[in-house]
Amino acid sequence: MKKKSDLDFAAPITEINVTPLVDICLVLVIIFLCFAPAIYLSGLTVTRAKATAAESHEVATEVKVNVFLSADGRIILNEEEVSPEKLGELMKELLLRSPTKTVTVSADREVKHKRVVWLLDQARQSGAVNLCVLKRRTADLNL
């Protein structure tokens, strides 16, 4: 058996151990891959409308569904005031006659976002395929 003085002392380890670093990086990549789809799927997709010139010989046969929320709580569907209870069934009737099934929503500046989101939900439940949010000034209204 060798004596202690005869044993060679090992040199200190001067290399960096990269295994824990690689483990942490892989865990972060896995976390990112799990949460990336949730980030992209949350929220509403907003596309800006493009102005195009209309053909002069076309006849406008499309049934329009325009809904306006006023600051005092009134709901105006195609220039007529309606109650919140009848809004869904009236929108269903109009959307059945509309080939594009588009609902245009606008509101006063003072209307809370919760009410606008409620209106968008009502339109979607009534069968709307496309939802448009229109920015409109109160001076433009003739109500």
Residue pairs with C-beta under 8 A, 6 or more apart in sequence:
46 133
49 132
62 98
62 99
62 100
63 94
63 97
63 98
64 78
64 98
64 102
64 104
65 77
65 78
65 91
65 94
65 95
65 98
65 102
65 103
65 104
65 123
65 128
66 77
66 78
66 79
66 103
66 104
66 106
67 75
67 76
67 77
67 87
67 91
67 103
67 104
67 105
67 106
67 119
67 123
68 75
68 76
68 105
68 106
68 107
68 136
68 141
68 143
69 75
69 76
69 105
69 106
69 107
69 108
69 111
69 115
69 116
69 119
70 76
70 107
70 108
70 111
70 143
71 108
71 109
71 110
71 111
74 81
75 81
75 82
75 83
75 84
75 87
75 119
76 82
76 143
77 87
77 90
77 91
77 94
78 94
82 90
87 122
88 122
88 125
88 126
91 103
91 122
91 123
91 126
91 127
91 128
92 126
92 127
95 101
95 103
95 126
95 127
95 128
96 127
100 129
100 130
101 127
101 128
101 129
101 130
102 128
102 129
102 130
102 131
102 132
103 123
103 126
103 128
103 130
103 131
103 132
104 132
104 133
104 134
105 116
105 119
105 120
105 123
105 131
105 132
105 133
105 134
106 133
106 134
106 135
106 136
107 115
107 116
107 119
108 138
109 138
116 133
120 131
120 133
123 131
124 131
